[in-house]
């Protein structure tokens, strides 16, 4: 992916650093949107799953949100039965 020099200057980052940040941001967003599991998002971000989950707070994303939603659905289903 080519990143315009003006964008790199505006973010005060070199191309490698900026690309790494983009990978992490994409991983966080895909996780937040439930398009990737935490383990796959961590793989995209280039870090361990635990490290990824611990870093979600920096991006104001609640870790394990998907897991909690699944538990809520299971609880609602069990109450209906």
VMD Tcl script that draws the C-alpha trace (Angstrom):
set ca {
  {0.00 0.00 0.00}
  {1.40 3.38 -0.92}
  {1.02 6.05 1.71}
  {1.28 9.65 0.55}
  {4.29 11.51 1.93}
  {1.99 14.27 3.19}
  {0.14 11.73 5.36}
  {3.40 10.40 6.78}
  {4.50 13.95 7.53}
  {1.16 14.77 9.18}
  {1.43 11.72 11.43}
  {5.15 12.19 12.03}
  {5.78 8.53 11.17}
  {7.87 6.63 8.67}
  {6.18 4.23 6.24}
  {7.02 1.12 8.29}
  {5.69 2.55 11.55}
  {2.56 3.87 9.86}
  {1.89 0.51 8.17}
  {2.22 -1.26 11.53}
  {-0.25 1.16 13.11}
  {-2.67 0.60 10.23}
  {-2.52 -3.16 10.77}
  {-3.31 -2.75 14.46}
  {-6.13 -0.29 13.80}
  {-7.63 -2.57 11.16}
  {-7.41 -5.54 13.52}
  {-9.09 -3.61 16.32}
  {-11.90 -2.41 14.06}
  {-12.50 -5.85 12.53}
  {-12.60 -7.31 16.05}
  {-14.98 -4.56 17.23}
  {-17.27 -5.26 14.26}
  {-17.15 -9.01 15.03}
  {-15.60 -9.71 11.64}
  {-12.52 -11.31 13.22}
  {-12.11 -13.31 16.40}
  {-9.65 -12.00 18.95}
  {-7.07 -14.60 17.92}
  {-7.36 -13.75 14.20}
  {-7.31 -10.01 14.94}
  {-4.19 -10.51 17.04}
  {-2.61 -12.40 14.16}
  {-3.40 -9.49 11.81}
  {-1.98 -7.03 14.34}
  {1.20 -9.10 14.64}
  {0.94 -9.79 18.36}
  {-0.22 -12.48 20.75}
  {-3.91 -12.77 21.60}
  {-3.27 -11.73 25.21}
  {-1.25 -8.69 24.10}
  {-4.01 -7.75 21.63}
  {-6.74 -8.02 24.27}
  {-4.69 -6.00 26.75}
  {-4.17 -3.24 24.17}
  {-7.86 -2.86 23.22}
  {-8.39 -0.29 25.98}
  {-6.10 2.14 24.12}
  {-8.69 2.15 21.34}
  {-11.70 2.32 23.68}
  {-12.81 -1.17 22.68}
  {-13.97 -3.46 25.46}
  {-12.00 -6.73 25.44}
  {-14.09 -9.87 25.14}
  {-17.16 -7.93 23.97}
  {-17.99 -10.69 21.47}
  {-17.74 -13.33 24.15}
  {-20.07 -11.38 26.44}
  {-22.61 -10.94 23.65}
  {-22.54 -14.68 23.00}
  {-23.11 -15.37 26.70}
  {-26.03 -12.91 26.77}
  {-27.63 -14.67 23.81}
  {-27.14 -18.04 25.49}
  {-28.66 -16.75 28.74}
  {-31.68 -15.30 26.96}
  {-32.16 -18.59 25.12}
  {-31.93 -20.61 28.32}
  {-34.55 -18.41 30.03}
  {-36.98 -18.97 27.17}
  {-36.71 -22.75 27.51}
}
mol new
graphics top color blue
foreach p $ca { graphics top sphere $p radius 0.5 }
foreach p [lrange $ca 0 end-1] q [lrange $ca 1 end] { graphics top cylinder $p $q radius 0.2 }
display resetview
